[in-house]
Amino acid sequence: MSVDETLQWGIVEGLLALAFVLVCAIAHFIQRRIAEREADRTLEQHFLPDRPLQLTYRGARYVLPNKDTEAIAQIPVQYRGTATVVTVSSSNQLPEGVTPLKFRGIPYLRIH
């Protein structure tokens, strides 16, 4: 194999490597855009202002307090590049089926 042929194969390999890197970069960009859209869609589904978020754990239903409660702080958070604000309220209500009890000075919760 002559020097010219070796140089040509080196150029071909370099171009193939460059094409591979470009394809990987484009695939990464597309996957990132899809993940961001899914995160936006998830946030929109779970934090709709029209209805309260209802949680269910082992058959017990929990409703988060309304946004009309007194807010203590608003904490900015970021999830997968999407910025939002989480409001911490002063409402310390226990969910239905939970009773605060105290035994010999030690507080605990009774779950019905």
N, C-alpha and C positions, 0 to 999 in steps of 0.2 A: 504494500500500500504506500503510495507516494505521499508527500507532504501536502499536496493540493487536495487529494482525496480525504486525508485526515482533517484538514481544515474545513472542507465542505461538510463532513459528518459532524464536526464540532459545531458548526453554524446551525445545521439541521437540529441537532440535539438541543442547542440553546433556544432555538425558536419553539421547539416542542415543549420545553420546560416553561418558557414564557407563556405559551398558550394554556398549559395546565394551571399555572398560577392565576391567570386571568379567569379561567372557568371556575376555579375554587373561590376566588374573590366574589364573582357574580353569584355563585350558589350561596355563599355566606350572606351576602346582602339580601337576597331573596328570602332566605330562612329568617333573617332578623326582622324583615318587614312583616312576614307572616306572624311571627311571635308577638310583635308589637300590636298588630291588629287583633289577635286573639286576646291579649291582655286588655286592650281597650274594650272589646266586646264583653269580657268577663266583668270588668268594672261597671260597665253600663247595666248589665243584667242584675248584678248584686246590689247596686247602690242607686236604684231608681228612686227619685223623690216622690213618686206617686203612691207607693205602697210601703208599709213598714216591712223590714226584713224579719222573717220568721225563721227561727231555728228549731230543729227537732233533734232530741237526743234520747234514745231508748224509749220512744213513745211520748215523752214529755215535750210539750211545745213551749217555746220561749219567744217572746216578742221583744225586740229591742225597743228602748224608750224612743219617743218622738224627738224630733230635732227642736221642739219647742222648749225642752228643758233648759235649765240654766247651764251655760257652757263655762267650764273652768279654763280650758285652754284649747287652742287650735294648733295642732302639730302638723307641719308640712312633711309629707313622706313621698318617696319616689319608688315605684315598682316597675321594673323593666323599662326605665326611661320615661314612664308616664307619671307626672307629678299630680298629687292630690293633697287634700287637707283632711286630717282626722280630728274630729271634735271630741274632747273628753268632757263628759257632763258630770254634774254633781249628784246625779241620781244614783243612789246606792240601793236600789230596790232588788230584793231577792226574787228569783223566778217562782212561779206557782209550784207548790209541792215541796217547798223548802222552808223549814222552820228553824230560826236561830234558838239554840238552847244553851244552857250553861250548867255544868256539873262540877261541883267543888271549885268554883272559880275559873274553870277552863271552858271557854266558849267553843261550841261546835255546832254543826248544822245537821238537822235530821231531814233526810230525804224521804218523802212519802212514796 
